[in-house]
Amino acid sequence: MYSLHAITNSVQNWLNARLSSTWVLIIESLIVIVLAIALFAALGLILVWLERKVAAHMQIRLGPNRLGPAGIFQTSADTLKLILKEGLTPDGADKFLFNFAPFVVMIVAMLLLAPIAFANGFQIWNINIGVLYISAISSLSVIGILIAGWASNNKYSLLGAMRSGAQIVSYELSAGLSILTIVVLTGSLQMTDIVQAQQNGWWIFKGHIPVIIAFIIFIIAATAETNRAPFDLAEAESELTAGFHTEYSGMKFALFFLAEYINIFIVCAIGATLFLGGWMPFHMGNWTQFNHVMDFIPSSIWFFGKTFFLIFLIMWFRWTFPRLRVDQLLNLEWKYLLPVSLFNLLLVTLIAIMNWHF
Amino acid sequence: MGTAQILFWSLTALALISAIMVLVSKNPVYSVLWLIVVFFAISGHYILLNAQFLAIVNLIVYAGAIMVLFLFVIMLMNLNTETEPQKSIWMKFFGVVAGGLLLSFFISFVISSADLKGKSAQLKEGEIGLIKTLGKALFNDYVIPFEIASILFLSAMVGAVVIGKKD
C-alpha cells in the first residue's frame, strides 16, 4: 500500500545506493526545502480561499465564485496582482529593517514546520524536544512584527506592533501551560512519542475534563497568538488602519499575509497532534471492524482532516465574537486563563501520577 | 574538516562578529537585533554539543522573552544621535585599554587552567544537556538551591507588581 513513509524510505535507499552520505544529505535537504515551499504556497492559496468562503457562508453570501470552480483560483489571481504591484518603502522608514521584517516572519513560520509529524513516519526533524522547540520558535515571530512596526516609522504601525507583542508574550504563557498538560501525561516532549501515546485513544477522550479545559485554553491562546479576531487588536482596522503592516504593499504585504495563515495552520497542527492524536486514526475500544475501516484511511488524511477542522473552528470564531478591548484582552489572560491553566496543570499532574487516565 | 567543524567555526564567527556589531552599532535597536543573533549562534553551539534542551531554553528565555522586552522599551524611547550623550575621546581610549586588558587576562586564565588543557568539546555525544539528565540533576542533587532560586524569582515578580501598581 502507498504511504508517505514508504515513499521517503525508497527515496532514501535510492539515493544511498548511488551517492555518498554528504550528497544524500544535501539532496534530501533540497527536497525538503522544495516540499516546504510547495506546502507554503498551497496552504496560502487554500486557506485564504477557505477563509473567504467560510466568511461568506456565515454571512449568507456567495463569496468568490468567478475564477474556476467555486472561485478556487481567486487567491492565485490576487497573488499575481500583489506580485505585479510596486513595493513601496516609506521615506522616513529604516530601509533595511523595513524590507527585512517580512522575511523574519516567514523564516520563523518555516522553521516551525520542522518537528510537525504530517503522517506516519513523515517528519522533517524528529527532535527530542519537539514541543518545546515549537513554543520557542513561535515566540520569535514577535521580533519580526516589532521590527516591522518600528521600521515603518508610523505611529499606527508602532502601536499595532506593541499591542501584538504584548498579546503574544502574554498568551504564550497559557498556551505553554496547556501544552505542558499533554507533556505531563505523555512523559515526553518528542512529537512521535506524543502521537504514539494516543494509539488507544486521543488525549481529549482519555484525559477527562482537565484535558478538555486545556484544549479550550489552547485554542483561545492559539487564536490570540496568531492575532486573529476576536483578538485582532494588533491590526484593528477601525483604530489602527492595519496595525504593523500599514505601510507594506505588494509582495512584502503578501508575505505577512501568508505568514499569518501559515501560523494558523501550524498552531492548529500542534493542537491536532497534542489533543486529537495527530495522524492516529479514530479507534473505538473493541470494535475491531470499525477500527480496521478507520485504519484504512491514510494517516496524512487523518492529520490534515483534524488540522483543517481546527482551522475551521478558528475561522468560525472570527465571525462569531466581537473584538475585545486591550484591557479586556489582558484581563482575560492574566486574571482568568493563567490561574485556571496553572490549577489545571496541577490536576493533570495528579491524574498522571495516580494513573487515572484511560 | 567534517560538517561539525564547519558548523562550529561558522557559528563561532557569527557569534563574534555579531557581538562586535552589538557594540559598534549606532542605533540601539540594531544592537538589540545583533544581540538576538548572538543568542542564536550560541544556541547553535549548544545543539552541536547535543544539549538541545539548553539550546531551546536559551532561545525561549533570552531571544524570546528578554530581548522582546528590550525591544519594547527601546522602540518606545525617543533615541536619536543628537540626544545621545557623547563621551570624550580620552574616556573612549581608556575604556578600550581597560577592556582589552580584562580580555587578555581572561584569555590567559582560560589557557593556563589545568582543567581545560588538551581537551576538546564532545560533539554530538554526552547527555548533560538533555532534559532528562538535567531534570534529575536539578531535582536530586540541587533541589534546595533550585527551590531557593524559584522563591527569589517569585519575590522579584511580586516586587515588580508592587512597584508597578498605581497607588
Interface residues (C-beta under 8 A of the other chain):
Chain A: T22 D94 L97 I127 N128 I129 L132 Y133 S135 A136 I137 S139 L140 V142 I143 L146 I147 G149 W150 L158 A161 M162 G165 V169 L189
Chain B: T3 V29 L33 I36 Q52 F53 I56 V57 L59 I60 A63 G64 A65 M67 V68 L71 F72 M75 L76 L130 I131
